[in-house]
Structure formats: structure tokens, C-alpha cells
Amino acid sequence: MKLPQLKAIATQVRRDIVRMVAAVNSGHPGGSLGCTELFVALYFNHLRLKTDSAGQVVFDLDGRDEDLFFLSNGHISPVWYSVLARRGYFPVSELATFRKLNSRLQGHPATAEHLPGIRIASGSLGQGMSVAIGAALAKRLNGDDKLVYVLMGDGEQQEGQVWEAAMFAPNKQVDNLIALIDFNGQQIDGTTKQVNDNRDLGAKYEAFGWRVMHMNGNDLQEVITTLDQARNEAHKGQPTMIIMKTEMGYGVDYMLGSHKWHGTAPNAEQLQTALLQLVTDGTDGDY
């Protein structure tokens, strides 16, 4: 797709996010809005997915001969659900069931509901990169040259399991792995500096043996370019870490850059304000 089409999808996804969270007065809009460009770029431009003759996505848990994506910071499920639906994994109308009883779209992604696109339950922070490393090693054993991607939060970097995985991947030359950190400087209790300062994450990962890249995660063209560069560096002996600078709540002015919107739903008036700021051409429309 061309850039204007991708930007239009990103705006629609942001509308989905605020409507889903507001409808049940529960969820995590801030990080979801901040990561929208990444998810749109991955699923509509970058990931090599299985499709049928008509171009429809075909999902199976096995995941052979396709790129895999894992979401470690599972609380930003609204953006993932929206993009999966818009990409054709399940009906867009199902977004209206978000966080409701018996819905497949739980607050954190889960596997019991068998939602297409979801391979692991996530949101228990610190575990996603370990899972992604396991999947990458399985691809190596299977002679599968496709790649594994994982997204983590910057607050999540305070988890010890992350650093065990960070040590392991370069030592085992897991070079079919591309990890990303949503570096928005915010977590549920305040800024990451206030809670437990990560300091220079890039220097830390480089010291462990990772190839480190940086990008503006809210610049769609830069996201596309950086992901392509990361893919070109795969299979060269090192895992890649992309530190992705984003703004929490990007696209909605009153949410921008504030940890208060990490896990707070907009009320009816705030929802309407957000939707007026997120104008689309109506090609896809709301569910």
C-alpha cells in the first residue's frame, strides 16, 4: 500500500481504539495510540504472512514459512485487535465485543478464545522476548528463513527476565529475531525515570551484543524504512533491537505524553473530542 492509504488505516485504527475502550470504560488507550504506526506498518506493509489465492490472510498456530509477531506488553491489545480485524483475521464488527463477557477480545490477549492472530497469552510483563527467542530457534531448527518480531514496553525493561533473554539471544546468535521497545517514557505509576530509570537502553543492548537501531515510531515512513533495514540485517549473526520513540496517546491531544492515559478510558464527552480529531475519509468506517 502507498503511504496515504496506510495513514488512513492508522487514523481508522485510532478511532477503533478510543471507541473500544470507551464502550466498556476499561482498557489501555495511551500505549495503543502511540504504537498504531508500528502495527499498521507491520501488518499492511512488512510482515510476510500466509494468504490464500484471493489475498486473504490464513492463520494457523504452527506459523511455519511466515513471519511471526508476539506482543509482550499485552495491555495494548486494542491496537492489535483493531489491526488484526482491519487486516482480515476476523470480522471488524467483533471489535464491539472488546472486554465483554464471553468475548474473544479480552483485555489482555489470550489463547483460550482461539482468536486468529494470537499465538500466546501475554501481558504478564517480561515474558514476550523469551517466547520470541524460542520461536526463532524453532524456525532455525526447521530450516525456516522467516523472521520473528516482538514488541515490549519501556517500563517492561525493568523486569529481570528481559535481561536474561537479552543475554541469551546474542550468545546463541539468534539472528532471525527483531525486537522492539515502545520507548514512550511512561508507565502506569508515572514516568519510567521516576519509577525505575532505564537510563541508556541502547548502550545496554549493544553491550549484550545486539545490533541496535532507533526510530521515531510515530513517523510512518520512518517506521517502514527502519523495519526494512532491520530485515536486511537479519541472518548476519546478531539479533536486532529497535528502540522506538513514541508519544503516549499520539493522535489525541489531551492524552498526549501523559501516563494518566496508560489505563484510563475516555468518558462520552472525551470520546467525541477524540473522534473529531481523528477524521477519516470513511472508506472503512466504524464498526
Residue pairs with C-beta under 8 A, 6 or more apart in sequence:
1 9
1 44
1 45
3 220
3 221
3 224
6 40
6 41
6 44
6 45
6 220
6 224
7 220
8 280
8 281
8 283
9 40
9 44
9 86
9 284
10 36
10 37
10 40
10 220
11 251
11 278
11 279
11 280
12 82
12 86
12 280
12 283
12 284
12 285
13 36
13 39
13 40
13 79
13 82
13 83
13 86
14 33
14 36
14 251
14 252
14 278
15 275
15 278
15 280
15 286
16 78
16 81
16 82
16 85
16 86
16 95
16 286
16 287
17 29
17 32
17 33
17 36
17 78
17 79
17 82
18 29
18 33
18 252
18 266
18 271
18 274
18 275
18 278
19 95
19 271
19 275
19 286
19 287
20 27
20 78
20 81
20 82
20 95
20 96
20 98
20 99
21 27
21 28
21 29
21 32
21 78
21 98
21 265
21 266
22 265
22 266
22 267
22 268
22 270
22 271
23 96
23 98
24 98
24 99
24 100
24 265
25 265
26 99
26 107
26 265
27 77
27 78
27 98
27 99
27 107
27 263
27 265
28 75
28 76
28 77
28 78
28 262
28 263
29 78
29 249
29 252
29 255
29 261
29 264
29 265
29 266
30 184
30 186
30 248
30 249
30 255
30 258
30 259
30 261
30 262
30 263
30 264
31 73
31 75
31 76
31 79
31 153
31 182
31 184
31 186
31 248
31 262
32 76
32 77
32 78
32 79
33 79
33 248
33 249
33 250
33 251
33 252
33 255
34 182
34 184
34 217
34 218
34 246
34 247
34 248
34 249
34 250
35 76
35 79
35 151
35 182
35 217
35 246
36 79
36 250
36 251
37 217
37 218
37 219
37 220
37 223
38 151
38 180
38 182
38 217
38 223
38 244
39 79
39 80
39 82
39 83
40 83
40 220
41 220
41 223
41 224
41 227
42 69
42 83
42 149
42 227
43 49
43 83
43 84
43 87
44 83
44 87
45 224
45 227
46 67
46 224
46 227
46 228
46 231
47 66
47 67
47 69
47 149
48 66
48 67
48 146
49 57
49 66
49 67
50 57
50 58
50 59
50 60
50 65
50 66
51 57
51 58
52 58
56 88
57 87
57 88
57 89
57 116
59 89
59 116
59 117
61 119
63 119
63 135
64 139
64 142
64 144
65 144
65 146
66 146
67 146
67 147
67 148
67 149
68 119
68 132
68 135
68 139
68 146
68 147
68 148
68 149
69 148
69 149
69 150
69 151
70 119
70 120
70 122
70 128
70 131
70 132
70 135
70 148
70 149
70 150
70 151
71 77
71 80
71 109
71 122
71 128
71 150
71 151
72 122
72 125
72 126
72 127
72 128
72 129
72 131
72 132
72 150
72 151
72 152
72 153
72 156
73 122
73 123
73 125
73 128
73 151
73 152
73 153
73 156
73 182
74 108
74 109
74 121
74 122
74 123
74 124
74 128
75 107
75 108
75 123
75 263
76 153
76 182
77 105
77 106
77 107
77 108
77 109
77 123
78 98
80 109
80 117
81 95
81 98
81 105
82 95
84 90
84 115
84 116
84 117
85 91
85 92
85 94
85 95
85 287
86 92
86 284
89 115
89 116
89 117
90 104
90 115
90 116
90 117
92 284
92 287
93 287
94 103
94 104
94 105
94 287
95 105
95 287
96 287
97 103
97 104
97 105
98 105
99 105
99 106
99 107
103 113
104 113
104 114
104 115
105 113
105 115
106 113
107 123
108 121
108 122
108 123
109 115
109 118
109 120
109 121
109 122
109 123
110 118
110 121
111 118
111 119
111 120
111 121
112 121
120 128
120 131
122 128
125 153
125 155
125 156
125 159
126 156
126 159
126 160
126 161
126 162
127 161
128 150
128 151
128 152
129 150
129 152
129 162
129 165
129 166
129 169
129 179
130 161
130 164
130 165
131 150
132 148
132 149
132 150
132 177
132 179
133 148
133 165
133 168
133 169
133 172
133 174
133 177
135 148
136 147
136 148
136 174
136 176
136 177
137 172
137 174
138 144
139 145
139 146
139 148
139 176
140 174
140 176
145 176
145 235
146 176
147 176
147 177
147 178
147 231
147 234
148 176
148 177
148 178
149 177
149 178
149 179
149 180
150 177
150 178
150 179
150 180
151 179
151 180
151 181
151 182
152 162
152 179
152 180
152 181
152 182
153 181
153 182
153 187
154 181
154 182
154 183
154 184
154 185
154 187
154 192
154 198
154 201
155 186
155 187
155 188
155 192
155 195
156 162
156 181
157 181
157 198
157 201
158 192
158 195
158 196
158 198
166 204
166 205
166 208
166 210
167 208
168 174
169 177
169 210
169 239
170 208
170 209
170 210
170 238
170 239
171 209
173 237
173 238
174 239
175 234
175 235
175 236
175 237
175 238
175 239
176 234
176 235
177 239
177 240
178 227
178 230
178 231
178 234
178 239
178 240
178 242
179 210
179 239
179 240
179 241
179 242
180 241
180 242
180 243
180 244
181 201
181 241
181 242
181 243
181 244
182 217
182 244
182 246
183 201
183 217
183 243
183 244
183 245
183 246
184 245
184 246
184 247
184 248
184 257
185 191
185 192
185 193
185 248
186 192
186 248
186 257
186 258
186 259
186 262
187 195
187 259
187 262
188 259
188 262
188 263
189 195
189 259
190 259
191 259
192 198
201 243
202 212
202 214
202 241
202 243
205 212
205 241
205 243
206 212
209 238
210 238
210 239
210 240
210 241
211 233
211 238
211 239
211 240
211 241
212 240
212 241
212 242
212 243
213 226
213 229
213 230
213 240
213 241
213 242
213 243
214 242
214 243
214 244
214 245
215 222
215 223
215 225
215 226
215 242
215 243
215 244
215 245
216 222
216 223
216 244
216 245
216 246
217 223
217 244
217 245
217 246
218 245
218 246
218 247
218 250
223 244
226 242
227 242
230 240
230 242
233 240
234 240
247 256
247 257
248 255
248 256
248 257
248 258
248 259
248 261
248 262
249 255
249 256
249 257
249 258
249 261
250 256
251 277
251 278
252 273
252 274
252 277
252 278
253 277
254 270
254 273
255 261
255 266
255 274
266 273
266 274
